[in-house]
Structures are given as C-alpha cells and as structure tokens.
Amino acid sequence: MKMLLIDLGNTRIKWAYREGDILSTEGFILNTDFNQLLQQLSALPQPDIIHGCTVGSPELAGRLDEFCRAQWQRTIEWLQVSREALGIQNGYRYLEQQGPDRWAAVLGARSLFPDKALLIASAGTALTVDALTEDNEFLGGMILPGLRLMKSALAQQTERLTVSDGAFHDFPRCTTDAIQTGCLSALAGSIMAMHARLSLRGDTPLCILSGGDAAAIAPLLSAYQPIIAEQLVLHGLAALARNNAS
C-alpha cells in the first residue's frame, strides 16, 4: 500500500511517502513556501491513501485538499481526535479542544515504543508535554509557549530586550545568554515536572522528545536519558493507516 502522510503545522509542513513499511521519500517546507510543496508532491507516484493532520492554516489545508483531488483523484483523510485509537484510551476531557497533532504524536510514540509508560514532549512553536501510561491510558498533558515564542514575548513586552540567539550557560554573563538559558530551563523544567508526576504514580516513563527544539532541550534532561524521535505525527498517521488497512 502506497501512502502519503502530511503534517500541516503552524510554521512547517512535513510529509512522507511510504510503500508498506518502507519510507520511500520525505521532506518539509515552510508554510510560506507552500507552492514549493505542491511541486514536490506533484513528482510523487499516485498514493493509494492520503492521511493528514493539521493545526495550521485552514486555507492551506483546503488548497492541499484541492491539489490531491486534482492530481490523484484522492481525498485527504484528516485526523480527528477520538476517544480510542490503536488500543489507546484518550482521557482528555474535551476532545474538540485537543490538537490532532498531540493525539497523532501520542499514537506515533506508542507505535515506536510499545509497552512502556511514555512522557512525550513535542518542542515546536509550542511545547506540549503529554503522559501515556504503560497500559495505554492517555492521561493528558501541558501546553506552553515554545522557545521562540518565549523569546519573542520578552522582546515585544519589554523595552530593552531583543530576540537574538544566545547560548546556554549555568551562570549566564550576558543578556542574550540569560534569555536563552532562562527559556530552555523553563521548557526543561516543565518536562521534569511531568516526569515527577508520572513517577509518583509508580510509572517509570521513557522521555521522548520531538520537534525542532528537541536537540536544544535534550542536554538539560540528561538525567532522564531522553530519546529524540523525529516525525512523531507522521509515525502516528502511518500507524493508523496500517491499522485501517488491516
């Protein structure tokens, strides 16, 4: 089965083309370069199914729908958050409020790391920190501004601070490093807090990091032996597609 998987995020669009369990090709593009995405997709063979997840622009999602119908006479099956999928029970109180990317990332993490309690931190525009028990209960999680949002908020709401790239130091001695260290420490601290809560339940979770800022956060979490797992959303879509086809 040939499948095209699309993750339409707030700033980037990621995609993968798979034939069965084999990844044939993949790519990503900034949302602002949308026409280049269509050029990339037009070079692909016709997929049997197309699965997508979107938290981005409804306009871009609509244009992707139109493209897939015109190019391959296929419709995109956009992921809807459900109370259960792939054996995972979703404990979120209001399903309509849960981002489908969070749900897809949970499904993707479980497909990669079965039979373990998982802490799943996706560090993109926002940081989400979610908890999955060993017996497949999604407990919920946290959402907070990502690294760039934190830094831009400081720049916008203060007179003398700017958005610039600093470095992490235990004891920063310049303002750019102080901002970088503070923001990374806040992000890592939220992950540590979730790990502590899961541990109090008696779970020993694997710490799974994903997203563009995962590599920047990981060194602060060395005591938790974090695992960086790329493209969790696409892995989740692939797992659902395989399950639906079986």
ABEGO torsion letter per residue (X at the ends): XBBBBBBBBAABBBBBBBBEABBABBBBBBAAAAAAAAAAAAABBBBABBBBBBABBAAAAAAAAAAAAAAAGBBBBBBBBBABBGGBBBABABAAABBAAAAAAAAAAAAABBGBBBBBBBBBABBBBBBBBAAGBBAEEBBBBBAAAAAAAAAAABAABBBBBBBBBABBABAAAAAAAAAAAAAAAAAAAAAAAAAAAGBBBBBBBBEAAAAAAAAAAAAAGBBBBBGAAAAAAAAAAAAAAX
